[in-house]
C-alpha cells in the first residue's frame, strides 16, 4: 500500500471515529500533497510524499517555538499533537549507530579525508538514508567524522 493510499484509509478511519484533529491533519497533508503534485506536474512517489510531510513537521516545530515565545500554550499543544500525527506517516528513523555506519561507509567509498570533501560524502549519504534522518544531524555527524 502506497503512503497516499494509507493516508486515504487513515482519513476514512478518522472520519468514522469522529477524531477531528487527526482528520483535519490528514486533510492538511493531502492538500499539501495535491499542491506539490500541481507544482511538479506529476504524480508523487512515496519519497516525495515523505519529503512533503517532513517539511510540514519542520514548519510545525518552528510554529511551536513561536507560540511558546508568544505565550500561546493552547496553540502549542494543538501543534504538538499535529506533529505527532504527521510523524506517524514518516518511516521509522534510523538510530545514530546506523547513520554513523552509513557515513563511514560513504567516507570510504568516496575516499574522503578532510572537511573539503563534505559535499561528496553528503551526496553519497543522503540517497542511502532516504529521509529516515534529519539532514542537519547527518551534516553535523559527517563534519565530526571528517574533522581531524
C-alpha positions in Angstrom: 0.0 0.0 0.0 1.4 3.4 -1.0 1.7 6.2 1.5 -1.0 8.1 -0.3 -3.4 5.1 -0.1 -2.6 4.8 3.6 -3.5 8.5 4.1 -6.9 7.9 2.4 -7.6 4.9 4.6 -6.5 6.7 7.8 -8.7 9.6 6.8 -11.7 7.3 6.5 -10.9 5.8 9.9 -10.6 9.3 11.5 -13.9 10.2 9.9 -15.7 7.1 11.2 -14.2 7.5 14.7 -15.0 11.3 14.8 -11.4 12.1 15.5 -11.5 15.8 14.3 -7.8 16.7 14.9 -6.5 13.6 13.1 -9.0 14.2 10.3 -8.0 17.8 9.8 -4.3 17.0 10.0 -4.7 14.3 7.3 -6.7 16.6 5.1 -3.9 19.2 5.6 -1.3 16.6 4.4 -3.4 15.6 1.4 -3.9 19.3 0.5 -0.1 19.9 0.6 0.5 16.8 -1.5 -2.1 18.0 -4.1 -0.4 21.4 -4.3 3.0 19.7 -4.7 1.6 17.5 -7.5 0.3 20.6 -9.3 3.6 22.3 -8.8 5.7 19.4 -10.1 3.0 18.4 -12.7 3.4 14.7 -11.9 2.1 12.1 -9.6 4.1 11.9 -6.3 6.1 8.9 -5.4 6.4 7.8 -1.8 9.8 9.5 -1.4 8.2 12.8 -2.5 5.3 12.3 0.0 7.8 11.7 2.8 9.6 14.9 1.9 6.4 17.0 1.9 5.5 15.6 5.3 9.0 16.2 6.7 8.7 19.9 5.6 5.3 20.1 7.3 6.9 18.7 10.5 9.7 21.2 10.4 7.2 24.1 9.9 5.2 22.8 12.8 8.2 22.6 15.1 9.0 26.2 14.2 5.5 27.2 14.9 5.7 25.5 18.4 8.7 27.7 19.2 7.0 30.8 18.1 3.8 30.0 20.0 5.9 29.3 23.2 7.6 32.7 22.8 4.2 34.3 22.4 2.8 32.5 25.4 0.1 30.7 23.4 0.2 27.3 25.2 -3.2 26.3 23.7 -1.7 26.5 20.2 1.5 24.8 21.4 -0.5 21.7 22.5 -2.5 21.6 19.3 0.6 22.0 17.1 2.4 19.2 19.1 -0.5 16.8 18.5 -0.5 17.6 14.8 3.3 17.0 14.6 2.8 13.6 16.3 0.1 12.7 13.7 2.4 13.9 10.9 5.3 11.8 12.2 3.2 8.7 12.3 3.2 8.7 8.5 7.0 9.0 8.2 9.3 6.0 8.0 10.9 4.8 11.2 14.0 7.0 11.8 17.4 5.4 11.8 19.4 5.1 15.0 22.6 7.2 15.4 24.7 4.0 15.1 23.1 3.1 11.8 23.6 6.6 10.5 27.3 6.6 11.5 27.7 3.2 9.8 26.3 4.6 6.6 28.5 7.8 6.9 31.7 5.7 7.5 30.8 3.5 4.5 30.3 6.6 2.3 33.6 8.2 3.5 35.4 5.0 2.5 33.6 4.8 -0.9 34.4 8.5 -1.7 37.9 8.2 -0.3 37.3 11.4 1.7 39.7 12.6 4.4 39.0 16.3 5.1 36.2 18.8 5.5 36.7 19.9 1.9 35.1 16.6 0.9 31.9 17.1 2.9 29.9 17.7 -0.3 31.0 14.4 -1.8 30.2 12.5 1.3 26.8 14.2 1.8 25.9 13.4 -1.9 26.7 9.8 -1.2 25.0 9.5 2.2 21.6 11.2 1.5 20.2 8.7 -1.0 21.1 5.8 1.2 19.3 7.3 4.2 16.3 8.3 2.2 14.5 10.6 4.6 15.0 8.4 7.6 17.1 11.0 9.4 17.3 14.8 9.7 19.7 16.4 7.2 21.1 18.8 9.8 22.0 15.9 12.1 23.7 14.0 9.2 25.7 17.1 8.2 26.8 17.5 11.8 27.9 13.8 12.1 29.7 14.0 8.7 31.6 17.1 9.9 32.6 15.3 13.1 33.8 12.2 11.2 35.9 14.3 8.7 37.4 16.6 11.3 41.0 15.7 12.2 
